Structures are given as C-alpha cells and as structure tokens.
Amino acid sequence: MKSFRQYNEELAEAVDNWVVTVAKPVNKLKKGAEQKVKARSAFEAINKAMKLWGDPALKAAPMNSFSIQKEGFRPVPMFETSINDK
C-alpha cells in the first residue's frame, strides 16, 4: 500500500507549470499579458489562466489569441545528418 507521501509525489509529477500568453489583444487583455499556472494539460492551463484573468467572455475568444508553453521547456535543435557523413 502506498503512503500518502508517495501518492502526493506522483500527483506532483503529473502537474506541470505552464505559461499562457496573450498573442492577440482580447477584450481588456493586451498583447503580452501572461499567467503562470499549474495544470495537467494545455487545455486545462488555458482554462485556469482565463479564470485568473477574471473575464468570462474569454471563453468565446479564439484559441489562436493565446500562446501556451510549458515552463522550462527547451526545444531540441534538429541536426541534418546524412548517411554519407560517416
């Protein structure tokens, strides 16, 4: 049987930090406004950020009005290699 601490650590691993940024001006929000939230998915992160901004009309805004990224995420550069480079 798992202890409470083990169960809590598993839950903490499932939740990531997300940064939701306004990409296009929406209602009273200006471009560049951002919220940092903890969520399990991008969808949940956007909903939490909208709730923190406190504007219920944001749910009707198109999703391309927002930019979302995991905090601390660094894309890995793609290297072009060919078979003949050996």
VOGU-86537 format. One record per residue: residue number from 1; residue in one letter; chain; z, y, x of N, C-alpha, C, O, CB in turn. Coordinates in nm, 2 decimals, m for minus. Glycine has a CB too. Layout:
REM VOGU-86537
{pos NUM; code A; unit A; nzz Z; nyy Y; nxx X; cazz Z; cayy Y; caxx X; czz Z; cyy Y; cxx X; ozz Z; oyy Y; oxx X; cbzz Z; cbyy Y; cbxx X}
...
//
This chain:
REM VOGU-86537
{pos 1; code M; unit A; nzz 0.00; nyy m0.12; nxx 0.08; cazz 0.00; cayy 0.00; caxx 0.00; czz 0.00; cyy 0.13; cxx 0.09; ozz 0.07; oyy 0.13; oxx 0.19; cbzz 0.12; cbyy 0.00; cbxx m0.10}
{pos 2; code K; unit A; nzz m0.08; nyy 0.22; nxx 0.05; cazz m0.09; cayy 0.35; caxx 0.13; czz 0.02; cyy 0.44; cxx 0.10; ozz 0.07; oyy 0.45; oxx m0.01; cbzz m0.22; cbyy 0.42; cbxx 0.10}
{pos 3; code S; unit A; nzz 0.07; nyy 0.51; nxx 0.21; cazz 0.17; cayy 0.61; caxx 0.19; czz 0.11; cyy 0.73; cxx 0.14; ozz m0.02; oyy 0.75; oxx 0.14; cbzz 0.25; cbyy 0.63; cbxx 0.32}
{pos 4; code F; unit A; nzz 0.19; nyy 0.82; nxx 0.09; cazz 0.14; cayy 0.95; caxx 0.04; czz 0.07; cyy 1.03; cxx 0.15; ozz m0.03; oyy 1.09; oxx 0.12; cbzz 0.26; cbyy 1.03; cbxx m0.02}
{pos 5; code R; unit A; nzz 0.12; nyy 1.02; nxx 0.27; cazz 0.06; cayy 1.09; caxx 0.38; czz m0.08; cyy 1.04; cxx 0.41; ozz m0.17; oyy 1.12; oxx 0.43; cbzz 0.15; cbyy 1.08; cbxx 0.51}
{pos 6; code Q; unit A; nzz m0.10; nyy 0.91; nxx 0.41; cazz m0.23; cayy 0.86; caxx 0.43; czz m0.33; cyy 0.90; cxx 0.32; ozz m0.45; oyy 0.93; oxx 0.35; cbzz m0.23; cbyy 0.70; cbxx 0.45}
{pos 7; code Y; unit A; nzz m0.29; nyy 0.89; nxx 0.20; cazz m0.37; cayy 0.93; caxx 0.09; czz m0.41; cyy 1.08; cxx 0.09; ozz m0.52; oyy 1.11; oxx 0.07; cbzz m0.29; cbyy 0.90; cbxx m0.05}
{pos 8; code N; unit A; nzz m0.31; nyy 1.16; nxx 0.13; cazz m0.33; cayy 1.30; caxx 0.14; czz m0.43; cyy 1.34; cxx 0.25; ozz m0.52; oyy 1.42; oxx 0.24; cbzz m0.20; cbyy 1.38; cbxx 0.17}
{pos 9; code E; unit A; nzz m0.42; nyy 1.26; nxx 0.37; cazz m0.52; cayy 1.28; caxx 0.48; czz m0.66; cyy 1.25; cxx 0.44; ozz m0.76; oyy 1.31; oxx 0.48; cbzz m0.47; cbyy 1.20; cbxx 0.60}
{pos 10; code E; unit A; nzz m0.68; nyy 1.14; nxx 0.36; cazz m0.81; cayy 1.10; caxx 0.31; czz m0.87; cyy 1.21; cxx 0.22; ozz m0.99; oyy 1.24; oxx 0.23; cbzz m0.80; cbyy 0.97; cbxx 0.24}
{pos 11; code L; unit A; nzz m0.78; nyy 1.27; nxx 0.14; cazz m0.83; cayy 1.37; caxx 0.05; czz m0.87; cyy 1.50; cxx 0.13; ozz m0.97; oyy 1.56; oxx 0.10; cbzz m0.72; cbyy 1.41; cbxx m0.05}
{pos 12; code A; unit A; nzz m0.80; nyy 1.53; nxx 0.23; cazz m0.83; cayy 1.65; caxx 0.31; czz m0.96; cyy 1.63; cxx 0.38; ozz m1.03; oyy 1.72; oxx 0.41; cbzz m0.72; cbyy 1.67; cbxx 0.41}
{pos 13; code E; unit A; nzz m0.99; nyy 1.50; nxx 0.42; cazz m1.12; cayy 1.48; caxx 0.49; czz m1.24; cyy 1.49; cxx 0.39; ozz m1.35; oyy 1.53; oxx 0.43; cbzz m1.12; cbyy 1.34; cbxx 0.55}
{pos 14; code A; unit A; nzz m1.22; nyy 1.47; nxx 0.26; cazz m1.32; cayy 1.48; caxx 0.17; czz m1.36; cyy 1.62; cxx 0.13; ozz m1.46; oyy 1.65; oxx 0.07; cbzz m1.29; cbyy 1.40; cbxx 0.04}
{pos 15; code V; unit A; nzz m1.27; nyy 1.72; nxx 0.16; cazz m1.29; cayy 1.86; caxx 0.12; czz m1.33; cyy 1.93; cxx 0.25; ozz m1.27; oyy 1.92; oxx 0.35; cbzz m1.16; cbyy 1.92; cbxx 0.06}
{pos 16; code D; unit A; nzz m1.44; nyy 2.01; nxx 0.23; cazz m1.49; cayy 2.09; caxx 0.34; czz m1.48; cyy 2.24; cxx 0.31; ozz m1.47; oyy 2.28; oxx 0.20; cbzz m1.64; cbyy 2.05; cbxx 0.38}
{pos 17; code N; unit A; nzz m1.49; nyy 2.32; nxx 0.42; cazz m1.49; cayy 2.47; caxx 0.40; czz m1.64; cyy 2.51; cxx 0.38; ozz m1.72; oyy 2.47; oxx 0.46; cbzz m1.42; cbyy 2.54; cbxx 0.52}
{pos 18; code W; unit A; nzz m1.66; nyy 2.59; nxx 0.28; cazz m1.80; cayy 2.64; caxx 0.25; czz m1.79; cyy 2.79; cxx 0.25; ozz m1.69; oyy 2.85; oxx 0.22; cbzz m1.85; cbyy 2.58; cbxx 0.12}
{pos 19; code V; unit A; nzz m1.91; nyy 2.85; nxx 0.29; cazz m1.92; cayy 3.00; caxx 0.28; czz m2.04; cyy 3.03; cxx 0.18; ozz m2.15; oyy 2.99; oxx 0.21; cbzz m1.95; cbyy 3.06; cbxx 0.42}
{pos 20; code V; unit A; nzz m2.00; nyy 3.09; nxx 0.07; cazz m2.11; cayy 3.13; caxx m0.03; czz m2.13; cyy 3.28; cxx m0.01; ozz m2.04; oyy 3.36; oxx m0.02; cbzz m2.06; cbyy 3.09; cbxx m0.17}
{pos 21; code T; unit A; nzz m2.26; nyy 3.31; nxx 0.02; cazz m2.30; cayy 3.45; caxx 0.04; czz m2.40; cyy 3.49; cxx m0.06; ozz m2.49; oyy 3.41; oxx m0.10; cbzz m2.36; cbyy 3.46; cbxx 0.19}
{pos 22; code V; unit A; nzz m2.39; nyy 3.62; nxx m0.10; cazz m2.49; cayy 3.67; caxx m0.20; czz m2.62; cyy 3.71; cxx m0.12; ozz m2.61; oyy 3.79; oxx m0.03; cbzz m2.43; cbyy 3.80; cbxx m0.28}
{pos 23; code A; unit A; nzz m2.73; nyy 3.64; nxx m0.16; cazz m2.86; cayy 3.67; caxx m0.09; czz m2.94; cyy 3.78; cxx m0.15; ozz m3.01; oyy 3.85; oxx m0.09; cbzz m2.94; cbyy 3.54; cbxx m0.08}
{pos 24; code K; unit A; nzz m2.92; nyy 3.79; nxx m0.29; cazz m2.99; cayy 3.90; caxx m0.36; czz m2.88; cyy 3.96; cxx m0.45; ozz m2.80; oyy 3.89; oxx m0.50; cbzz m3.11; cbyy 3.84; cbxx m0.45}
{pos 25; code P; unit A; nzz m2.89; nyy 4.09; nxx m0.47; cazz m2.79; cayy 4.16; caxx m0.55; czz m2.79; cyy 4.10; cxx m0.69; ozz m2.89; oyy 4.09; oxx m0.76; cbzz m2.82; cbyy 4.31; cbxx m0.55}
{pos 26; code V; unit A; nzz m2.67; nyy 4.07; nxx m0.74; cazz m2.65; cayy 4.02; caxx m0.87; czz m2.53; cyy 4.10; cxx m0.94; ozz m2.42; oyy 4.10; oxx m0.89; cbzz m2.62; cbyy 3.87; cbxx m0.87}
{pos 27; code N; unit A; nzz m2.56; nyy 4.15; nxx m1.06; cazz m2.46; cayy 4.23; caxx m1.13; czz m2.39; cyy 4.33; cxx m1.04; ozz m2.46; oyy 4.42; oxx m0.99; cbzz m2.36; cbyy 4.14; cbxx m1.20}
{pos 28; code K; unit A; nzz m2.26; nyy 4.32; nxx m1.02; cazz m2.19; cayy 4.42; caxx m0.94; czz m2.18; cyy 4.37; cxx m0.79; ozz m2.13; oyy 4.44; oxx m0.71; cbzz m2.05; cbyy 4.44; cbxx m0.99}
{pos 29; code L; unit A; nzz m2.23; nyy 4.25; nxx m0.76; cazz m2.22; cayy 4.20; caxx m0.63; czz m2.33; cyy 4.25; cxx m0.54; ozz m2.45; oyy 4.25; oxx m0.59; cbzz m2.22; cbyy 4.04; cbxx m0.63}
{pos 30; code K; unit A; nzz m2.30; nyy 4.29; nxx m0.42; cazz m2.41; cayy 4.34; caxx m0.33; czz m2.45; cyy 4.23; cxx m0.23; ozz m2.37; oyy 4.14; oxx m0.21; cbzz m2.36; cbyy 4.47; cbxx m0.26}
{pos 31; code K; unit A; nzz m2.57; nyy 4.25; nxx m0.18; cazz m2.62; cayy 4.15; caxx m0.08; czz m2.52; cyy 4.15; cxx 0.04; ozz m2.48; oyy 4.25; oxx 0.09; cbzz m2.76; cbyy 4.19; cbxx m0.04}
{pos 32; code G; unit A; nzz m2.49; nyy 4.03; nxx 0.08; cazz m2.40; cayy 4.01; caxx 0.19; czz m2.25; cyy 3.98; cxx 0.15; ozz m2.17; oyy 3.94; oxx 0.24; cbzz m2.40; cbyy 4.13; cbxx 0.28}
{pos 33; code A; unit A; nzz m2.21; nyy 4.00; nxx 0.03; cazz m2.08; cayy 3.97; caxx m0.01; czz m2.06; cyy 3.82; cxx 0.00; ozz m2.15; oyy 3.74; oxx m0.03; cbzz m2.05; cbyy 4.01; cbxx m0.16}
{pos 34; code E; unit A; nzz m1.94; nyy 3.78; nxx 0.05; cazz m1.92; cayy 3.63; caxx 0.07; czz m1.78; cyy 3.59; cxx 0.03; ozz m1.69; oyy 3.67; oxx 0.03; cbzz m1.95; cbyy 3.59; cbxx 0.21}
{pos 35; code Q; unit A; nzz m1.77; nyy 3.46; nxx 0.00; cazz m1.64; cayy 3.40; caxx m0.04; czz m1.63; cyy 3.27; cxx 0.04; ozz m1.73; oyy 3.20; oxx 0.06; cbzz m1.63; cbyy 3.37; cbxx m0.19}
{pos 36; code K; unit A; nzz m1.52; nyy 3.24; nxx 0.10; cazz m1.49; cayy 3.12; caxx 0.17; czz m1.41; cyy 3.03; cxx 0.07; ozz m1.30; oyy 3.07; oxx 0.03; cbzz m1.42; cbyy 3.14; cbxx 0.31}
{pos 37; code V; unit A; nzz m1.46; nyy 2.91; nxx 0.05; cazz m1.39; cayy 2.82; caxx m0.05; czz m1.38; cyy 2.68; cxx 0.01; ozz m1.45; oyy 2.65; oxx 0.11; cbzz m1.46; cbyy 2.82; cbxx m0.18}
{pos 38; code K; unit A; nzz m1.29; nyy 2.60; nxx m0.04; cazz m1.28; cayy 2.46; caxx 0.00; czz m1.33; cyy 2.38; cxx m0.12; ozz m1.29; oyy 2.40; oxx m0.24; cbzz m1.13; cbyy 2.41; cbxx 0.03}
{pos 39; code A; unit A; nzz m1.43; nyy 2.29; nxx m0.09; cazz m1.49; cayy 2.22; caxx m0.20; czz m1.55; cyy 2.09; cxx m0.15; ozz m1.56; oyy 2.07; oxx m0.03; cbzz m1.61; cbyy 2.30; cbxx m0.27}
{pos 40; code R; unit A; nzz m1.58; nyy 2.00; nxx m0.24; cazz m1.64; cayy 1.87; caxx m0.20; czz m1.79; cyy 1.87; cxx m0.19; ozz m1.85; oyy 1.79; oxx m0.13; cbzz m1.59; cbyy 1.76; cbxx m0.30}
{pos 41; code S; unit A; nzz m1.85; nyy 1.96; nxx m0.26; cazz m2.00; cayy 1.97; caxx m0.26; czz m2.04; cyy 2.12; cxx m0.27; ozz m1.96; oyy 2.21; oxx m0.30; cbzz m2.06; cbyy 1.89; cbxx m0.38}
{pos 42; code A; unit A; nzz m2.17; nyy 2.14; nxx m0.25; cazz m2.23; cayy 2.27; caxx m0.26; czz m2.21; cyy 2.33; cxx m0.40; ozz m2.18; oyy 2.45; oxx m0.42; cbzz m2.37; cbyy 2.27; cbxx m0.21}
{pos 43; code F; unit A; nzz m2.24; nyy 2.24; nxx m0.50; cazz m2.23; cayy 2.28; caxx m0.64; czz m2.09; cyy 2.33; cxx m0.67; ozz m2.07; oyy 2.44; oxx m0.73; cbzz m2.27; cbyy 2.17; cbxx m0.73}
{pos 44; code E; unit A; nzz m1.99; nyy 2.26; nxx m0.63; cazz m1.85; cayy 2.29; caxx m0.65; czz m1.82; cyy 2.42; cxx m0.58; ozz m1.74; oyy 2.50; oxx m0.63; cbzz m1.76; cbyy 2.18; cbxx m0.61}
{pos 45; code A; unit A; nzz m1.87; nyy 2.44; nxx m0.46; cazz m1.84; cayy 2.56; caxx m0.38; czz m1.89; cyy 2.68; cxx m0.45; ozz m1.83; oyy 2.79; oxx m0.46; cbzz m1.90; cbyy 2.55; cbxx m0.24}
{pos 46; code I; unit A; nzz m2.02; nyy 2.68; nxx m0.51; cazz m2.07; cayy 2.79; caxx m0.58; czz m1.99; cyy 2.82; cxx m0.70; ozz m1.96; oyy 2.94; oxx m0.73; cbzz m2.22; cbyy 2.76; cbxx m0.62}
{pos 47; code N; unit A; nzz m1.95; nyy 2.72; nxx m0.78; cazz m1.87; cayy 2.75; caxx m0.90; czz m1.73; cyy 2.81; cxx m0.86; ozz m1.69; oyy 2.90; oxx m0.93; cbzz m1.84; cbyy 2.61; cbxx m0.97}
{pos 48; code K; unit A; nzz m1.67; nyy 2.76; nxx m0.75; cazz m1.54; cayy 2.82; caxx m0.71; czz m1.56; cyy 2.97; cxx m0.67; ozz m1.47; oyy 3.05; oxx m0.70; cbzz m1.48; cbyy 2.74; cbxx m0.60}
{pos 49; code A; unit A; nzz m1.67; nyy 2.99; nxx m0.59; cazz m1.69; cayy 3.13; caxx m0.55; czz m1.71; cyy 3.22; cxx m0.67; ozz m1.66; oyy 3.33; oxx m0.67; cbzz m1.81; cbyy 3.13; cbxx m0.45}
{pos 50; code M; unit A; nzz m1.79; nyy 3.18; nxx m0.77; cazz m1.81; cayy 3.26; caxx m0.89; czz m1.68; cyy 3.29; cxx m0.96; ozz m1.66; oyy 3.40; oxx m1.01; cbzz m1.91; cbyy 3.18; cbxx m0.98}
{pos 51; code K; unit A; nzz m1.60; nyy 3.19; nxx m0.96; cazz m1.47; cayy 3.21; caxx m1.03; czz m1.38; cyy 3.31; cxx m0.95; ozz m1.32; oyy 3.40; oxx m1.01; cbzz m1.39; cbyy 3.08; cbxx m1.04}
{pos 52; code L; unit A; nzz m1.39; nyy 3.31; nxx m0.82; cazz m1.31; cayy 3.40; caxx m0.74; czz m1.37; cyy 3.55; cxx m0.75; ozz m1.29; oyy 3.64; oxx m0.75; cbzz m1.32; cbyy 3.36; cbxx m0.59}
{pos 53; code W; unit A; nzz m1.50; nyy 3.56; nxx m0.77; cazz m1.56; cayy 3.69; caxx m0.79; czz m1.52; cyy 3.75; cxx m0.92; ozz m1.53; oyy 3.87; oxx m0.94; cbzz m1.71; cbyy 3.68; cbxx m0.77}
{pos 54; code G; unit A; nzz m1.49; nyy 3.66; nxx m1.02; cazz m1.44; cayy 3.71; caxx m1.15; czz m1.54; cyy 3.76; cxx m1.24; ozz m1.50; oyy 3.83; oxx m1.34; cbzz m1.34; cbyy 3.81; cbxx m1.12}
{pos 55; code D; unit A; nzz m1.67; nyy 3.73; nxx m1.23; cazz m1.77; cayy 3.77; caxx m1.32; czz m1.83; cyy 3.65; cxx m1.39; ozz m1.91; oyy 3.58; oxx m1.33; cbzz m1.88; cbyy 3.85; cbxx m1.24}
{pos 56; code P; unit A; nzz m1.80; nyy 3.63; nxx m1.52; cazz m1.85; cayy 3.52; caxx m1.59; czz m2.00; cyy 3.52; cxx m1.61; ozz m2.06; oyy 3.41; oxx m1.63; cbzz m1.79; cbyy 3.51; cbxx m1.73}
{pos 57; code A; unit A; nzz m2.07; nyy 3.63; nxx m1.59; cazz m2.21; cayy 3.64; caxx m1.61; czz m2.29; cyy 3.58; cxx m1.49; ozz m2.41; oyy 3.56; oxx m1.49; cbzz m2.26; cbyy 3.78; cbxx m1.63}
{pos 58; code L; unit A; nzz m2.21; nyy 3.55; nxx m1.38; cazz m2.28; cayy 3.50; caxx m1.26; czz m2.33; cyy 3.36; cxx m1.28; ozz m2.43; oyy 3.32; oxx m1.21; cbzz m2.18; cbyy 3.49; cbxx m1.14}
{pos 59; code K; unit A; nzz m2.28; nyy 3.29; nxx m1.38; cazz m2.33; cayy 3.15; caxx m1.41; czz m2.48; cyy 3.16; cxx m1.45; ozz m2.55; oyy 3.06; oxx m1.44; cbzz m2.24; cbyy 3.08; cbxx m1.52}
{pos 60; code A; unit A; nzz m2.52; nyy 3.27; nxx m1.51; cazz m2.66; cayy 3.28; caxx m1.56; czz m2.75; cyy 3.33; cxx m1.44; ozz m2.87; oyy 3.33; oxx m1.46; cbzz m2.66; cbyy 3.38; cbxx m1.67}
{pos 61; code A; unit A; nzz m2.70; nyy 3.36; nxx m1.33; cazz m2.78; cayy 3.41; caxx m1.22; czz m2.85; cyy 3.29; cxx m1.16; ozz m2.80; oyy 3.18; oxx m1.15; cbzz m2.69; cbyy 3.48; cbxx m1.11}
{pos 62; code P; unit A; nzz m2.98; nyy 3.32; nxx m1.11; cazz m3.05; cayy 3.21; caxx m1.04; czz m2.98; cyy 3.17; cxx m0.91; ozz m2.92; oyy 3.25; oxx m0.84; cbzz m3.20; cbyy 3.25; cbxx m1.02}
{pos 63; code M; unit A; nzz m2.99; nyy 3.04; nxx m0.88; cazz m2.92; cayy 2.99; caxx m0.76; czz m2.98; cyy 3.04; cxx m0.63; ozz m2.91; oyy 3.04; oxx m0.53; cbzz m2.93; cbyy 2.83; cbxx m0.76}
{pos 64; code N; unit A; nzz m3.11; nyy 3.09; nxx m0.64; cazz m3.16; cayy 3.15; caxx m0.51; czz m3.10; cyy 3.28; cxx m0.48; ozz m3.14; oyy 3.35; oxx m0.38; cbzz m3.31; cbyy 3.16; cbxx m0.52}
{pos 65; code S; unit A; nzz m3.01; nyy 3.33; nxx m0.57; cazz m2.94; cayy 3.46; caxx m0.54; czz m2.82; cyy 3.43; cxx m0.45; ozz m2.76; oyy 3.53; oxx m0.40; cbzz m2.89; cbyy 3.52; cbxx m0.67}
{pos 66; code F; unit A; nzz m2.79; nyy 3.31; nxx m0.42; cazz m2.68; cayy 3.27; caxx m0.33; czz m2.73; cyy 3.19; cxx m0.22; ozz m2.82; oyy 3.11; oxx m0.23; cbzz m2.57; cbyy 3.20; cbxx m0.41}
{pos 67; code S; unit A; nzz m2.66; nyy 3.21; nxx m0.10; cazz m2.68; cayy 3.13; caxx 0.01; czz m2.55; cyy 3.05; cxx 0.04; ozz m2.44; oyy 3.11; oxx 0.03; cbzz m2.73; cbyy 3.21; cbxx 0.14}
{pos 68; code I; unit A; nzz m2.56; nyy 2.92; nxx 0.07; cazz m2.44; cayy 2.84; caxx 0.09; czz m2.45; cyy 2.76; cxx 0.22; ozz m2.56; oyy 2.71; oxx 0.25; cbzz m2.41; cbyy 2.75; cbxx m0.03}
{pos 69; code Q; unit A; nzz m2.34; nyy 2.76; nxx 0.29; cazz m2.34; cayy 2.69; caxx 0.42; czz m2.20; cyy 2.63; cxx 0.45; ozz m2.10; oyy 2.70; oxx 0.42; cbzz m2.39; cbyy 2.78; cbxx 0.54}
{pos 70; code K; unit A; nzz m2.20; nyy 2.51; nxx 0.50; cazz m2.07; cayy 2.46; caxx 0.55; czz m2.02; cyy 2.54; cxx 0.66; ozz m2.10; oyy 2.57; oxx 0.75; cbzz m2.08; cbyy 2.31; cbxx 0.58}
{pos 71; code E; unit A; nzz m1.89; nyy 2.57; nxx 0.66; cazz m1.84; cayy 2.65; caxx 0.77; czz m1.82; cyy 2.56; cxx 0.89; ozz m1.78; oyy 2.44; oxx 0.88; cbzz m1.70; cbyy 2.70; cbxx 0.73}
{pos 72; code G; unit A; nzz m1.87; nyy 2.61; nxx 1.00; cazz m1.86; cayy 2.53; caxx 1.13; czz m1.98; cyy 2.44; cxx 1.15; ozz m1.99; oyy 2.37; oxx 1.25; cbzz m1.74; cbyy 2.45; cbxx 1.13}
{pos 73; code F; unit A; nzz m2.08; nyy 2.44; nxx 1.06; cazz m2.19; cayy 2.36; caxx 1.07; czz m2.29; cyy 2.42; cxx 1.17; ozz m2.33; oyy 2.54; oxx 1.16; cbzz m2.26; cbyy 2.34; cbxx 0.93}
{pos 74; code R; unit A; nzz m2.34; nyy 2.34; nxx 1.26; cazz m2.43; cayy 2.39; caxx 1.36; czz m2.55; cyy 2.29; cxx 1.36; ozz m2.54; oyy 2.17; oxx 1.39; cbzz m2.37; cbyy 2.40; cbxx 1.50}
{pos 75; code P; unit A; nzz m2.67; nyy 2.34; nxx 1.32; cazz m2.78; cayy 2.25; caxx 1.32; czz m2.82; cyy 2.20; cxx 1.45; ozz m2.81; oyy 2.28; oxx 1.55; cbzz m2.90; cbyy 2.32; cbxx 1.25}
{pos 76; code V; unit A; nzz m2.86; nyy 2.08; nxx 1.46; cazz m2.90; cayy 2.02; caxx 1.59; czz m3.05; cyy 2.06; cxx 1.61; ozz m3.14; oyy 2.03; oxx 1.53; cbzz m2.88; cbyy 1.87; cbxx 1.59}
{pos 77; code P; unit A; nzz m3.08; nyy 2.12; nxx 1.73; cazz m3.22; cayy 2.15; caxx 1.76; czz m3.31; cyy 2.02; cxx 1.77; ozz m3.26; oyy 1.92; oxx 1.82; cbzz m3.23; cbyy 2.24; cbxx 1.88}
{pos 78; code M; unit A; nzz m3.43; nyy 2.03; nxx 1.72; cazz m3.52; cayy 1.92; caxx 1.72; czz m3.60; cyy 1.94; cxx 1.85; ozz m3.66; oyy 2.04; oxx 1.87; cbzz m3.61; cbyy 1.91; cbxx 1.60}
{pos 79; code F; unit A; nzz m3.61; nyy 1.83; nxx 1.93; cazz m3.69; cayy 1.84; caxx 2.05; czz m3.82; cyy 1.76; cxx 2.03; ozz m3.81; oyy 1.64; oxx 1.98; cbzz m3.61; cbyy 1.78; cbxx 2.17}
{pos 80; code E; unit A; nzz m3.93; nyy 1.82; nxx 2.07; cazz m4.05; cayy 1.74; caxx 2.06; czz m4.07; cyy 1.66; cxx 2.18; ozz m4.08; oyy 1.71; oxx 2.29; cbzz m4.17; cbyy 1.84; cbxx 2.04}
{pos 81; code T; unit A; nzz m4.08; nyy 1.53; nxx 2.16; cazz m4.10; cayy 1.44; caxx 2.27; czz m4.22; cyy 1.35; cxx 2.23; ozz m4.24; oyy 1.32; oxx 2.12; cbzz m3.97; cbyy 1.35; cbxx 2.30}
{pos 82; code S; unit A; nzz m4.28; nyy 1.31; nxx 2.33; cazz m4.39; cayy 1.21; caxx 2.31; czz m4.37; cyy 1.09; cxx 2.39; ozz m4.28; oyy 1.09; oxx 2.48; cbzz m4.53; cbyy 1.28; cbxx 2.34}
{pos 83; code I; unit A; nzz m4.44; nyy 0.99; nxx 2.36; cazz m4.42; cayy 0.86; caxx 2.43; czz m4.47; cyy 0.87; cxx 2.57; ozz m4.41; oyy 0.80; oxx 2.66; cbzz m4.50; cbyy 0.74; cbxx 2.35}
{pos 84; code N; unit A; nzz m4.56; nyy 0.96; nxx 2.60; cazz m4.62; cayy 0.97; caxx 2.74; czz m4.53; cyy 1.05; cxx 2.83; ozz m4.56; oyy 1.06; oxx 2.95; cbzz m4.75; cbyy 1.03; cbxx 2.73}
{pos 85; code D; unit A; nzz m4.42; nyy 1.11; nxx 2.78; cazz m4.33; cayy 1.19; caxx 2.87; czz m4.25; cyy 1.11; cxx 2.97; ozz m4.18; oyy 1.17; oxx 3.05; cbzz m4.24; cbyy 1.27; cbxx 2.78}
{pos 86; code K; unit A; nzz m4.25; nyy 0.98; nxx 2.96; cazz m4.16; cayy 0.90; caxx 3.04; czz m4.20; cyy 0.90; cxx 3.18; ozz m4.14; oyy 0.83; oxx 3.26; cbzz m4.15; cbyy 0.76; cbxx 2.99}
//
